[in-house]
């Protein structure tokens, strides 16, 4: 029964991701702009996913004890930071000026990832090394490094021990396959898209980053004895030794 529920969830994640990408890709450019415009539906959805993940993280900080709390704190901080960057730290809601920061931003907003030295950097247009240091590519390296590469280190005794200490939750193979497939489709379609559609796909991809982060925090970080996703695949000793509140 647990296996069937797991498969249903993975299928739902796959459908949400692929339908979002394909829908935006084939949508009329006018509606692409409408949905993915700054502070539009897609961007607000991204912010909502980060907000949910942040709230879950705050709850987990008070429920999880020991060294296992380290990873929870890190993810909670990251979700808050991503939420702040996505909403320009709620500047659009509270309308407060930060001129010293805004003058450094390419979009005159209070956020870091739009700083002129960190903004842009499309790898499809230019494969220069310096572009890897742009904000969007640094985020991509961190995201895919965590979900695709870091799980491989659980098979190395030395790094496995360190990951145990910080309470690392390795995502299941099904989760990784779904995540990889969805983002492969999103990047693959870029090569056949117009400039407007590329921008829409990029905004949709950012929403999917936040979506998968929310799912990871909720399914793997959140403590629940009933959840089949809390099992740390490949690192079984961790849950036997870690205390919980």
Buried (B, 14 or more C-beta within 10 A) or exposed (E): EEEEEBEEBBEEBBEBBBEBBBEBBEBEEEEBBBBBBEEEEBBEBBBBBBBBBBEBBEBBEEEBEEBBBBBBBBBBEBBBBBBBBBBBBBBEEEEEEBEEBBEBBEEEBBBBBBBEEBBBBBBEEEEEEEBEEBBBBBBBEEBBEBBBEBBEBBEEEEBBEEBBBBBBBBBBEBBBEBBEBBBEBBBEBBEEBEEEBBBBBBBBBBBBBBBBBBBBBBBBBBBEEEEBBBBBEEBEEBBEEBEEE
